[in-house]
Each structure stands twice: as structure tokens, then as C-alpha cells.
Amino acid sequence: MHLLIQDVSKFYGQFQALHDVSLEVGSEEFVCLLGPSGCGKTTLLRIVAGLEPFDSGRLQIGDRDLREIDAQHRGFGIVFQSYSLFPNMTVAENIGYGLKIRKWPRDKVDAKVRELMELVRFPELAERYPHELSGGQQQRVAIARALAVDPGLLLLDEPLSALDARVRAEMRTEIRDVQRRLGIPTIMVTHDQEEALTMADRIVCMQDGRIEQVGTPQDLYARPQTRFVADFVGISNLLDEQTAARLSPDLLAHKPEGTEAQLLALRPEQIGLRPDSTGEATVTQVTYLGNISRVTMEWHDQQLVSEVHSDGRFQPGDPVSFEIQPDAGAWVRA
């Protein structure tokens, strides 16, 4: 079973929130909708969930036309940023709620709840209430509740944004592990590029209600197609053709012919630095990031950013030279 989104558009009055969006999600695929606030990613997720109507296009899962099926009958699991747990119910009651309203026998509900609590790794918390749980534990309950009904599709709307950095990193791994084990097709909305890069099989990068690029995390990082993707997914040095030629004439050799590509996007790690008293570039800033440091330098009125091992070799004011491989970077549309 797979999800098909074809030429879906959405208007709010005169404002067009989605412009002919098309996407397919495979039967066991984890897809991240990535982009800044207001780009349309949550609107698209809500349309798939059945929480928002759409104005034109086609939406189906398998051979079912979702336009004809209301939200509660689509059989999807949804996890929101706010968890939305019932405060007057225990963890076990929250997880089993969807099964209870579907009139499952009590013994089967109990068995399913135990299975899911083992799956999300907190079987000892069954009798606690949401206010007695940490943010990470509450999110695990919300995920277990969404999985209880054996959803045909799991929809996650910025599920980790309310968590602190350490718990967020742990939950990324746990969500991805559960999704792989169960083989449930999943769409997750996020504005966090690191989440998308570490969790997704494919990333859908969106801007202004349009899809900019779809591809694997490696595709979007190493082979961005547009300036927006190069800038939003990671950090890029964006150079026009003239500047790239001054930097290294060899960089022009892999510029694709007959395309709209106008800028070279160089990732910071593709610029190798070395101290050099006769170097043409000058370090202006060094940002310590643990095992690496981000070095900003000025070169012929052009700012460049490199990332190097944090060994203390570079300080503001130091003259430096740099080396760039001839096939480095990706040519992108401006």
C-alpha cells in the first residue's frame, strides 16, 4: 500500500498555501517534509490526515480515494507536537483508548497495550498519569497510542520540537527503530534539518507551498538542485561562476551545460585550510563546535566558511590558504 499525492492545491481565501504538490510515499518508507515555517508542510500533512480539505488534485492510498473518506475512517495514526494526551487517563488507558472505542474485547486491548508499552520501552509506567511523566515519556505514550490501531499510515507533526536536545536525539533513534520494525509508511513534518537528515529515507524540501526537491538525505546534502535547498539543508558557500573561476578554474569543469545552474554550492568541509603567512585569505571568526570548528574567512571581499578539526590552529587575524578539489560542490539554480 502506498500514498499518492497528485497536483494537490490548497487556498485560504486568496492565499494559495499549496501549489500543485505531487508526491508518492512507499509502503514502508519514512518521508520527512522539511522547510521553514509557513512553507505548507503542516497544511499538506493535515490534508493527508483528513483534517483539512483541498481544492484540487488527487489523494489516494492504495486504491482508495481519500477525498471520499473522512478523517476518523482513514485508519491513520497521528502524533502532534502537543502530545494531546487525556489528562484524566492513565498511560495504559491513553494507549488503549482507540481500541476501546472500536469495541475491542478488554483482554485484547490489555494485550495490545502491553505489547506497545514494551515496544516503546516503558512497561513499568502503565498506571501513571500524563502529568507524572517527562516530555519524552509523554511523547512515547502518544506514539504508542497512534500505533495501537495498526495504522495504514503514521503522521507525525513536529513530534520532537518540545523536547530538550538530548531527549530529542534519543527519540529520533527510537521512532525510526519502531517504524523500521513495524514497516509502517510514515510522514513527519519538521523544520529541523538534522532530524530530517538522520531519520528520513527521503526528504521533501518545501518553500512557499511548493516542493523544491525530493531525494535521499545524501541527495539533498551533496547534490542540492536549488539555492534554497543548498542554504536550508546544511551550510553552503554560494559562489557565482566568476568567483568560482577565481577560486579554482577547475571548478567550472563539472558545471552542467544547458541548465539553469548559476551558483556553485560548496559545503564547508570541502574547503581545506592551512596556515600560510602569504595566504590570500584572512580568518575573521572561529566558532568552536566540539570536535570541529567553523572558520569564517575573508578572501577578496568574499566571505567563505570552512569546517576543520578543533585543534586550535586557526585564530582570527591569521592568514590562510585553502585547497578545494576540482569536483567539489554542486551547481544549483539561483
KOLDO-631050 format. One record per residue (C-alpha): x, y negated, z negated; residue in three letters. Coordinates in steps of 0.001 Angstrom, whole numbers. Layout:
# KOLDO-631050
+---------+---------+---------+------+
:       X :       Y :       Z : rest :
+---------+---------+---------+------+
:       X :       Y :       Z :  ALA :
...
+---------+---------+---------+------+
***
This chain:
# KOLDO-631050
+---------+---------+---------+------+
:       X :       Y :       Z : rest :
+---------+---------+---------+------+
:       0 :       0 :       0 :  MET :
:    1365 :   -3403 :     885 :  HIS :
:     206 :   -7011 :     723 :  LEU :
:    -275 :   -9057 :    3876 :  LEU :
:    -495 :  -12855 :    3757 :  ILE :
:   -1022 :  -14333 :    7221 :  GLN :
:   -1289 :  -18027 :    8130 :  ASP :
:   -2808 :  -18972 :    4775 :  VAL :
:   -3559 :  -22676 :    4314 :  SER :
:   -4968 :  -24485 :    1299 :  LYS :
:   -6288 :  -28041 :     938 :  PHE :
:   -7149 :  -30056 :   -2155 :  TYR :
:   -9216 :  -32818 :    -572 :  GLY :
:   -6925 :  -34481 :    1970 :  GLN :
:   -3780 :  -32954 :     461 :  PHE :
:   -2515 :  -29764 :    2110 :  GLN :
:    -895 :  -27599 :    -550 :  ALA :
:     -55 :  -24661 :    1760 :  LEU :
:     762 :  -24808 :    5479 :  HIS :
:     149 :  -21551 :    7393 :  ASP :
:    2068 :  -19366 :    4938 :  VAL :
:    2812 :  -15819 :    6130 :  SER :
:    4465 :  -13074 :    4081 :  LEU :
:    4405 :   -9309 :    3621 :  GLU :
:    5192 :   -7558 :     335 :  VAL :
:    6235 :   -3902 :     463 :  GLY :
:    4678 :   -1145 :   -1627 :  SER :
:    7422 :   -1116 :   -4315 :  GLU :
:    9015 :   -4494 :   -3657 :  GLU :
:    9867 :   -7226 :   -6164 :  PHE :
:    9423 :  -10620 :   -4492 :  VAL :
:   10209 :  -13985 :   -6100 :  CYS :
:    8500 :  -17185 :   -4968 :  LEU :
:   11198 :  -19771 :   -5645 :  LEU :
:   11027 :  -23524 :   -5367 :  GLY :
:   10658 :  -26823 :   -7220 :  PRO :
:    7502 :  -27965 :   -8986 :  SER :
:    4747 :  -28807 :   -6527 :  GLY :
:    6093 :  -26674 :   -3666 :  CYS :
:    2988 :  -24433 :   -3559 :  GLY :
:    4346 :  -21262 :   -5131 :  LYS :
:    1837 :  -21096 :   -8014 :  THR :
:   -1022 :  -22014 :   -5655 :  THR :
:     -51 :  -19080 :   -3439 :  LEU :
:     101 :  -16713 :   -6437 :  LEU :
:   -3325 :  -17866 :   -7651 :  ARG :
:   -4779 :  -17328 :   -4178 :  ILE :
:   -3421 :  -13776 :   -4137 :  VAL :
:   -4847 :  -13221 :   -7634 :  ALA :
:   -8274 :  -14445 :   -6518 :  GLY :
:   -8219 :  -17421 :   -8908 :  LEU :
:   -8175 :  -19954 :   -6048 :  GLU :
:   -9996 :  -19854 :   -2688 :  PRO :
:   -8098 :  -20577 :     512 :  PHE :
:   -9234 :  -22480 :    3583 :  ASP :
:   -7877 :  -20425 :    6462 :  SER :
:   -5803 :  -17366 :    7167 :  GLY :
:   -5883 :  -13716 :    6226 :  ARG :
:   -5164 :  -11920 :    2963 :  LEU :
:   -5300 :   -8163 :    2523 :  GLN :
:   -3772 :   -5339 :     533 :  ILE :
:   -3627 :   -2029 :    2331 :  GLY :
:   -6756 :   -2054 :    4469 :  ASP :
:   -8810 :   -4167 :    2016 :  ARG :
:   -9732 :   -7749 :    2925 :  ASP :
:   -9170 :   -9675 :    -294 :  LEU :
:  -11386 :  -12561 :     760 :  ARG :
:  -14317 :  -10242 :     138 :  GLU :
:  -13161 :   -9114 :   -3329 :  ILE :
:  -13383 :  -11310 :   -6435 :  ASP :
:  -10514 :  -11546 :   -8934 :  ALA :
:  -11768 :   -9036 :  -11516 :  GLN :
:  -12232 :   -6334 :   -8884 :  HIS :
:   -8879 :   -6672 :   -7132 :  ARG :
:   -7153 :   -4412 :   -9645 :  GLY :
:   -4139 :   -6697 :  -10094 :  PHE :
:   -2172 :   -7284 :  -13286 :  GLY :
:   -1434 :  -10926 :  -14098 :  ILE :
:    1033 :  -12340 :  -16642 :  VAL :
:    1011 :  -16069 :  -17279 :  PHE :
:    3665 :  -18337 :  -18745 :  GLN :
:    1481 :  -18922 :  -21829 :  SER :
:    1031 :  -15166 :  -22582 :  TYR :
:   -2752 :  -15703 :  -23241 :  SER :
:   -2942 :  -13012 :  -25919 :  LEU :
:   -6071 :  -12663 :  -28050 :  PHE :
:   -5012 :  -14030 :  -31465 :  PRO :
:   -7590 :  -12013 :  -33410 :  ASN :
:   -6473 :   -8682 :  -31912 :  MET :
:   -3503 :   -6533 :  -32853 :  THR :
:    -804 :   -5674 :  -30347 :  VAL :
:   -2433 :   -2304 :  -29648 :  ALA :
:   -5875 :   -3908 :  -29215 :  GLU :
:   -4474 :   -6538 :  -26835 :  ASN :
:   -2805 :   -3898 :  -24682 :  ILE :
:   -5863 :   -1667 :  -24600 :  GLY :
:   -8404 :   -4429 :  -24022 :  TYR :
:   -8639 :   -3988 :  -20246 :  GLY :
:   -9166 :    -255 :  -20642 :  LEU :
:  -11803 :    -737 :  -23320 :  LYS :
:  -13949 :   -2995 :  -21129 :  ILE :
:  -13604 :    -412 :  -18372 :  ARG :
:  -15234 :    2061 :  -20787 :  LYS :
:  -12248 :    4388 :  -21127 :  TRP :
:  -12627 :    7021 :  -23888 :  PRO :
:  -10957 :    5980 :  -27155 :  ARG :
:   -8434 :    8827 :  -27132 :  ASP :
:   -7288 :    7962 :  -23594 :  LYS :
:   -6977 :    4280 :  -24483 :  VAL :
:   -4858 :    5159 :  -27523 :  ASP :
:   -2632 :    7453 :  -25471 :  ALA :
:   -2144 :    4829 :  -22763 :  LYS :
:   -1325 :    2145 :  -25339 :  VAL :
:    1290 :    4392 :  -26978 :  ARG :
:    2831 :    5134 :  -23584 :  GLU :
:    3072 :    1445 :  -22695 :  LEU :
:    4473 :     453 :  -26079 :  MET :
:    7245 :    2983 :  -25547 :  GLU :
:    7772 :    1638 :  -22052 :  LEU :
:    8284 :   -1946 :  -23253 :  VAL :
:   10271 :    -740 :  -26283 :  ARG :
:    8361 :   -1773 :  -29403 :  PHE :
:    6217 :    1174 :  -30582 :  PRO :
:    6523 :      29 :  -34214 :  GLU :
:    4601 :   -3241 :  -33675 :  LEU :
:    1173 :   -1785 :  -32856 :  ALA :
:    -644 :   -3259 :  -35862 :  GLU :
:     882 :   -6723 :  -35799 :  ARG :
:    -937 :   -9822 :  -34587 :  TYR :
:     433 :  -12208 :  -31934 :  PRO :
:    1348 :  -14906 :  -34472 :  HIS :
:    3632 :  -12389 :  -36200 :  GLU :
:    5677 :  -11820 :  -33024 :  LEU :
:    8575 :  -13657 :  -31415 :  SER :
:    8147 :  -15202 :  -27968 :  GLY :
:    9933 :  -12277 :  -26335 :  GLY :
:    7738 :   -9760 :  -28151 :  GLN :
:    4580 :  -11628 :  -27143 :  GLN :
:    5691 :  -11562 :  -23529 :  GLN :
:    6268 :   -7802 :  -23755 :  ARG :
:    2702 :   -7404 :  -25015 :  VAL :
:    1385 :   -9491 :  -22125 :  ALA :
:    3305 :   -7356 :  -19623 :  ILE :
:    2129 :   -4105 :  -21243 :  ALA :
:   -1485 :   -5362 :  -21129 :  ARG :
:   -1121 :   -6175 :  -17420 :  ALA :
:     309 :   -2713 :  -16729 :  LEU :
:   -2385 :    -871 :  -18722 :  ALA :
:   -4897 :    -911 :  -15865 :  VAL :
:   -2406 :     649 :  -13412 :  ASP :
:   -2446 :   -2447 :  -11191 :  PRO :
:   -2033 :   -2228 :   -7449 :  GLY :
:     -32 :   -5451 :   -7643 :  LEU :
:    1689 :   -7220 :  -10554 :  LEU :
:    1651 :  -11033 :  -10512 :  LEU :
:    3985 :  -12974 :  -12814 :  LEU :
:    3611 :  -16755 :  -13131 :  ASP :
:    6864 :  -18143 :  -14614 :  GLU :
:    6698 :  -15473 :  -17337 :  PRO :
:   10073 :  -16309 :  -18899 :  LEU :
:   10127 :  -20103 :  -18884 :  SER :
:    9010 :  -20472 :  -22514 :  ALA :
:   11774 :  -18215 :  -23857 :  LEU :
:   15243 :  -19195 :  -25023 :  ASP :
:   18222 :  -18383 :  -22795 :  ALA :
:   19326 :  -15160 :  -24495 :  ARG :
:   15841 :  -13626 :  -24682 :  VAL :
:   15151 :  -14742 :  -21116 :  ARG :
:   18227 :  -12861 :  -19884 :  ALA :
:   17162 :   -9713 :  -21771 :  GLU :
:   13610 :   -9912 :  -20434 :  MET :
:   14816 :  -10243 :  -16836 :  ARG :
:   16511 :   -6879 :  -17145 :  THR :
:   13575 :   -5253 :  -18917 :  GLU :
:   10928 :   -6497 :  -16462 :  ILE :
:   12987 :   -5390 :  -13480 :  ARG :
:   13673 :   -1996 :  -15061 :  ASP :
:    9971 :   -1383 :  -15789 :  VAL :
:    8982 :   -2495 :  -12285 :  GLN :
:   11507 :    -127 :  -10687 :  ARG :
:   10436 :    2815 :  -12842 :  ARG :
:    6735 :    2312 :  -12110 :  LEU :
:    7191 :    1292 :   -8462 :  GLY :
:    4556 :   -1459 :   -8665 :  ILE :
:    4758 :   -4176 :   -5996 :  PRO :
:    5407 :   -7429 :   -7834 :  THR :
:    5321 :  -11142 :   -7034 :  ILE :
:    6939 :  -13512 :   -9515 :  MET :
:    6821 :  -17305 :   -9424 :  VAL :
:    9918 :  -19090 :  -10717 :  THR :
:   11796 :  -22348 :  -10310 :  HIS :
:   14924 :  -20750 :  -11788 :  ASP :
:   17369 :  -19714 :   -9065 :  GLN :
:   19291 :  -17407 :  -11426 :  GLU :
:   16096 :  -15481 :  -12217 :  GLU :
:   15347 :  -15077 :   -8542 :  ALA :
:   18888 :  -14033 :   -7636 :  LEU :
:   19128 :  -11429 :  -10410 :  THR :
:   15620 :   -9930 :  -10192 :  MET :
:   14307 :  -10037 :   -6632 :  ALA :
:   14527 :   -7609 :   -3744 :  ASP :
:   13581 :  -10615 :   -1610 :  ARG :
:   13298 :  -14314 :   -2343 :  ILE :
:   10743 :  -16591 :    -698 :  VAL :
:   12159 :  -20117 :    -937 :  CYS :
:    9417 :  -22746 :    -633 :  MET :
:    9251 :  -26515 :    -203 :  GLN :
:    6261 :  -28803 :     360 :  ASP :
:    3822 :  -25931 :     883 :  GLY :
:    5965 :  -24208 :    3497 :  ARG :
:    8319 :  -21242 :    3462 :  ILE :
:   11867 :  -22424 :    4117 :  GLU :
:   13498 :  -18979 :    4186 :  GLN :
:   12777 :  -15378 :    3222 :  VAL :
:   15554 :  -12903 :    2558 :  GLY :
:   17551 :  -10918 :      53 :  THR :
:   19351 :  -12834 :   -2702 :  PRO :
:   22568 :  -12267 :    -729 :  GLN :
:   20953 :  -13717 :    2415 :  ASP :
:   19823 :  -16916 :     733 :  LEU :
:   23089 :  -17478 :   -1100 :  TYR :
:   25606 :  -16511 :    1573 :  ALA :
:   23553 :  -17297 :    4684 :  ARG :
:   21182 :  -20199 :    3953 :  PRO :
:   19400 :  -21480 :    7033 :  GLN :
:   18427 :  -24982 :    5919 :  THR :
:   19917 :  -27804 :    3886 :  ARG :
:   17181 :  -27367 :    1287 :  PHE :
:   17967 :  -23675 :     700 :  VAL :
:   21728 :  -24325 :     587 :  ALA :
:   21161 :  -27034 :   -2026 :  ASP :
:   18436 :  -25325 :   -4083 :  PHE :
:   19894 :  -21812 :   -4281 :  VAL :
:   23256 :  -22433 :   -5930 :  GLY :
:   25542 :  -25398 :   -5273 :  ILE :
:   26836 :  -26333 :   -1830 :  SER :
:   29258 :  -28793 :    -345 :  ASN :
:   27310 :  -30078 :    2677 :  LEU :
:   29566 :  -31387 :    5437 :  LEU :
:   28729 :  -32799 :    8848 :  ASP :
:   30579 :  -31470 :   11880 :  GLU :
:   33117 :  -34299 :   11927 :  GLN :
:   34003 :  -33879 :    8248 :  THR :
:   34223 :  -30096 :    8601 :  ALA :
:   36645 :  -30528 :   11518 :  ALA :
:   38844 :  -32838 :    9431 :  ARG :
:   38773 :  -30359 :    6582 :  LEU :
:   39817 :  -27486 :    8852 :  SER :
:   39311 :  -27305 :   12645 :  PRO :
:   38935 :  -23518 :   12311 :  ASP :
:   35597 :  -24037 :   10524 :  LEU :
:   33980 :  -25064 :   13805 :  LEU :
:   34805 :  -21739 :   15427 :  ALA :
:   31814 :  -19962 :   13862 :  HIS :
:   29302 :  -22764 :   14390 :  LYS :
:   26423 :  -21126 :   16294 :  PRO :
:   25789 :  -22557 :   19729 :  GLU :
:   22377 :  -23672 :   20909 :  GLY :
:   20918 :  -24001 :   17396 :  THR :
:   19734 :  -26883 :   15247 :  GLU :
:   22501 :  -26232 :   12716 :  ALA :
:   24136 :  -29554 :   11914 :  GLN :
:   25731 :  -29144 :    8481 :  LEU :
:   28287 :  -26750 :    7049 :  LEU :
:   27334 :  -25482 :    3584 :  ALA :
:   30452 :  -24473 :    1658 :  LEU :
:   29990 :  -22748 :   -1684 :  ARG :
:   32316 :  -23989 :   -4467 :  PRO :
:   34120 :  -20652 :   -4781 :  GLU :
:   35042 :  -20862 :   -1075 :  GLN :
:   37340 :  -23813 :   -1733 :  ILE :
:   40616 :  -22557 :   -3203 :  GLY :
:   42551 :  -25167 :   -5230 :  LEU :
:   46193 :  -25532 :   -6189 :  ARG :
:   48068 :  -28315 :   -7993 :  PRO :
:   50095 :  -30337 :   -5470 :  ASP :
:   51843 :  -33652 :   -6160 :  SER :
:   51463 :  -34530 :   -2447 :  THR :
:   47884 :  -33314 :   -2160 :  GLY :
:   45304 :  -35473 :    -394 :  GLU :
:   42513 :  -34781 :   -2913 :  ALA :
:   42254 :  -36063 :   -6499 :  THR :
:   40404 :  -34336 :   -9338 :  VAL :
:   37676 :  -36589 :  -10743 :  THR :
:   35876 :  -34234 :  -13143 :  GLN :
:   36333 :  -30779 :  -14682 :  VAL :
:   33285 :  -29026 :  -16173 :  THR :
:   34044 :  -26025 :  -18382 :  TYR :
:   31558 :  -23172 :  -17810 :  LEU :
:   33195 :  -20374 :  -19772 :  GLY :
:   35168 :  -18033 :  -17532 :  ASN :
:   35065 :  -20579 :  -14694 :  ILE :
:   35457 :  -24346 :  -14424 :  SER :
:   33708 :  -26558 :  -11880 :  ARG :
:   36209 :  -29020 :  -10428 :  VAL :
:   34936 :  -32128 :   -8649 :  THR :
:   37444 :  -33949 :   -6434 :  MET :
:   37618 :  -36911 :   -4098 :  GLU :
:   39003 :  -36323 :    -604 :  TRP :
:   38995 :  -39158 :    1954 :  HIS :
:   35848 :  -40695 :     373 :  ASP :
:   34174 :  -37282 :     429 :  GLN :
:   33236 :  -35551 :   -2826 :  GLN :
:   33965 :  -31812 :   -2920 :  LEU :
:   33210 :  -29263 :   -5636 :  VAL :
:   35249 :  -26116 :   -6274 :  SER :
:   34944 :  -23385 :   -8886 :  GLU :
:   38102 :  -21845 :  -10324 :  VAL :
:   39146 :  -19688 :  -13274 :  HIS :
:   39192 :  -21675 :  -16514 :  SER :
:   42939 :  -21691 :  -17072 :  ASP :
:   43393 :  -25404 :  -17780 :  GLY :
:   45490 :  -26071 :  -14679 :  ARG :
:   43320 :  -28935 :  -13461 :  PHE :
:   42641 :  -32235 :  -15198 :  GLN :
:   41002 :  -35476 :  -14000 :  PRO :
:   43500 :  -37548 :  -12034 :  GLY :
:   45524 :  -34548 :  -10804 :  ASP :
:   46417 :  -34466 :   -7095 :  PRO :
:   45460 :  -31156 :   -5490 :  VAL :
:   45494 :  -29314 :   -2200 :  SER :
:   42882 :  -26810 :   -1147 :  PHE :
:   42551 :  -23830 :    1154 :  GLU :
:   39453 :  -22695 :    2991 :  ILE :
:   39067 :  -19508 :    5017 :  GLN :
:   38140 :  -20199 :    8678 :  PRO :
:   34912 :  -18156 :    8432 :  ASP :
:   33801 :  -19752 :    5153 :  ALA :
:   30415 :  -21364 :    4699 :  GLY :
:   27185 :  -21248 :    6689 :  ALA :
:   25910 :  -23708 :    9262 :  TRP :
:   22441 :  -24948 :    8305 :  VAL :
:   19696 :  -27161 :    9689 :  ARG :
:   19654 :  -30625 :    8176 :  ALA :
+---------+---------+---------+------+
***
